[in-house]
Amino acid sequence: MRIFVLAISLGLVGLAGCVTPSIPIPPPDPVLMTFQFTSIGETSTATFSYPARDNYVDAIVYLYNRDTKTGIIEAAHDDGSVGPTQPITAHLGNQIVVSFQREDQTVSTCIRVRDGAQSATDYCDQ
């Protein structure tokens, strides 16, 4: 009986070793983000691009403008890059949340958007 209990216990410990926790993906880096603005009259939009990253392969990408309360959802490319996306309504200085979702993880960064490459220090208000 003791051998049976020991065998079951070792089997359960072995199975627990096979269940590895998922490695957290890093939040998107503002320095790697690019927004290209287009203005027509009083309407301003921006497209978003992000370079290829293995961490973001098969990710769903959410862009949400806190100021205009609008957003878009797109899929990352096969190499983990994004964009250029469909235009999102935006003006210079708007607070844009960029989120990447993979499986059971979602990571986000909120920045005050500018034309071109983004600042590493110009985050949204809390």
C-alpha positions in Angstrom: 0.0 0.0 0.0 2.8 2.4 0.9 4.4 1.8 -2.5 1.1 2.5 -4.2 0.7 5.8 -2.3 4.3 6.7 -3.0 3.9 6.0 -6.7 0.7 8.1 -6.9 2.4 11.0 -5.0 5.5 10.9 -7.3 3.2 10.8 -10.4 1.3 13.9 -9.2 4.6 15.8 -8.5 5.8 14.8 -12.0 2.6 16.1 -13.6 2.8 19.4 -11.7 6.3 19.8 -13.1 4.9 19.6 -16.6 2.5 22.5 -16.0 4.8 25.5 -16.5 3.5 29.0 -15.9 3.4 31.2 -18.9 6.2 33.8 -19.2 4.8 37.3 -19.0 5.1 39.3 -22.2 6.6 42.8 -21.8 4.4 45.9 -22.3 4.8 47.7 -25.6 7.8 50.1 -25.7 6.8 53.7 -26.6 10.2 54.2 -28.3 9.3 51.5 -30.8 5.8 53.0 -31.6 5.2 55.1 -34.6 2.1 57.2 -35.3 1.6 58.9 -38.7 -0.9 61.8 -38.6 -3.1 62.9 -41.4 -5.3 66.1 -41.1 -8.2 66.9 -43.4 -9.9 70.1 -42.3 -10.6 69.8 -38.6 -10.4 66.0 -38.7 -7.2 64.4 -37.6 -6.4 60.7 -37.7 -3.3 58.6 -37.1 -2.1 55.2 -38.2 0.0 53.0 -35.8 3.0 50.8 -36.5 5.2 48.6 -34.3 8.2 46.6 -35.4 8.4 42.8 -35.4 8.7 41.2 -31.9 8.5 37.5 -31.1 6.5 38.3 -28.0 3.6 39.7 -30.1 3.2 36.9 -32.7 -0.5 36.0 -32.9 -1.4 39.1 -30.7 -4.6 41.1 -31.0 -3.8 44.8 -30.8 -6.1 47.4 -29.3 -5.7 51.1 -29.7 -8.0 53.3 -27.6 -8.0 57.1 -27.5 -9.0 58.1 -24.0 -9.7 61.7 -25.2 -12.0 60.9 -28.1 -13.3 57.7 -26.6 -12.7 55.8 -29.9 -10.5 52.9 -30.9 -9.6 50.1 -33.3 -8.7 46.5 -33.0 -6.3 44.7 -35.4 -4.3 41.5 -35.5 -0.5 41.6 -35.4 1.3 40.2 -38.5 2.8 36.7 -38.5 6.2 38.2 -37.4 4.7 40.1 -34.4 4.8 43.5 -36.2 1.8 45.8 -36.4 0.6 48.2 -39.0 0.3 50.5 -40.5 -3.2 50.1 -38.9 -6.5 51.6 -40.0 -6.7 55.2 -39.0 -7.8 56.1 -35.5 -9.3 59.5 -34.7 -6.5 61.4 -32.9 -5.0 64.8 -32.3 -1.5 65.6 -31.2 -1.2 65.1 -27.4 -4.2 62.8 -27.1 -3.8 59.9 -24.6 -3.7 56.6 -26.6 -3.6 53.2 -24.9 -1.8 50.6 -26.9 -2.6 47.0 -25.8 -1.3 43.6 -27.0 -3.3 40.5 -26.0 -1.9 37.0 -26.3 -3.7 34.0 -25.0 -4.4 34.8 -21.3 -2.2 37.9 -21.1 -2.8 41.5 -22.0 -0.2 44.3 -21.6 -0.7 48.0 -22.2 1.1 51.3 -22.4 -0.6 54.6 -22.5 1.2 57.5 -24.1 0.6 61.1 -25.2 0.8 60.7 -28.9 2.9 62.7 -31.3 3.7 62.5 -35.0 6.4 59.9 -35.8 8.4 58.0 -33.1 7.0 58.3 -29.6 8.7 59.6 -26.4 10.0 57.2 -23.8 8.8 59.5 -21.0 5.5 61.1 -22.2 3.0 58.8 -20.6 -0.7 59.4 -20.0 -2.1 61.1 -16.9 -3.0 58.7 -14.2 
